[in-house]
Amino acid sequence: MFNSVEPLKLTPQQARIIQYMEPGSTLTNVVAMTVLQVGSLSRRITELRRLGFIIKDRMDQGHDGRSFKKYDLDQDAAQPAWTLDKEQP
């Protein structure tokens, strides 16, 4: 249970990441850059984890043999309530 009565205020990039992952979707750096317009996914994931979101990650391998990281919200864990910080650009 989270101690905060007020929902967390997320930046627009943080909110796009959570909205993308909430229905159980997995997020990669390529999708973050091309679809969500998020340039530094690992930094945003670190920020979200510090805010209390339970985000899992794992390494995967593409068709070309290159490794990359995938992120997803832990669907079994309670996640904090949040809202978009309207003061952020």
N, C-alpha and C positions, 0 to 999 in steps of 0.2 A: 504494500500500500504506500502511496506517495503522500508525504506530509503537506505538500502544497495544496491550498484550497483553490488558488488561481491557476488556470491552465498556463503551461509554458508558452512563451512568445517566441516563435521561430522566425528566422530570416526567410525570405522567399526561397532561397536555394534549399535550406533545410526542409521547408514545408514541401517543396516539390519532391524531394527524396523520400520523405515519409509517405506522402500520398501515393507515390509510385509503388512503394514496397508494402503498404498496408493490405492490399488484397492477396498478398502471398507472392508477389512478383520478386524475382531475383534481379539485382542491379549490378551492372559492370561499369567500368570506367568509360568504355566506348558509348554505352547507352546514356550514361550521365552527361557526357560531353555533347553528343549529337541530338538527343531527344530532350533532355532536361536543361541543357545549357548550363551545366555545372562543370567548372574547369578543374577543381581540385576535390575529387570525391573522397579521397582518404582523409583529407582535413575536415570535411563536413561530417564524415562518419565519426571521427574522433570527437568533434563538438557534440554531436547527437548522443554519443555514448556518455559523455560527461553530464549531459542533461538528464540521463536516466533511461534512455532507450536501450533495449536489449537487441543488439544487432550482431548476427552471426556472420562469419566469413569463412570462405574455403577457397582453395586453389583449384583451378580447372585447366584443361588443356584444349586449345583450339585445333581446328583441322590442320593447321600448318605446324603443329607441335609446340607452339608458344604457350607459355603459362600465363594465366591471368587470374585475378581475384574476383570472386562473386560475393555479394552482400545480400542478406535478407533479414527482415525482422523476425525475431523469435515469436512465432504465432501462438505458442503456449504460455508465454510470459505476459504479465500485465505491463502495459506500456503507459507512459504518462499522457495525461490529457494535454492538448496543445491548441494554439491558435496562431494565426499569422500576425507578426509584429507589424502593424500598419505604419510605424515610424521608419521602417527600413525601406530603402529604395528597391 
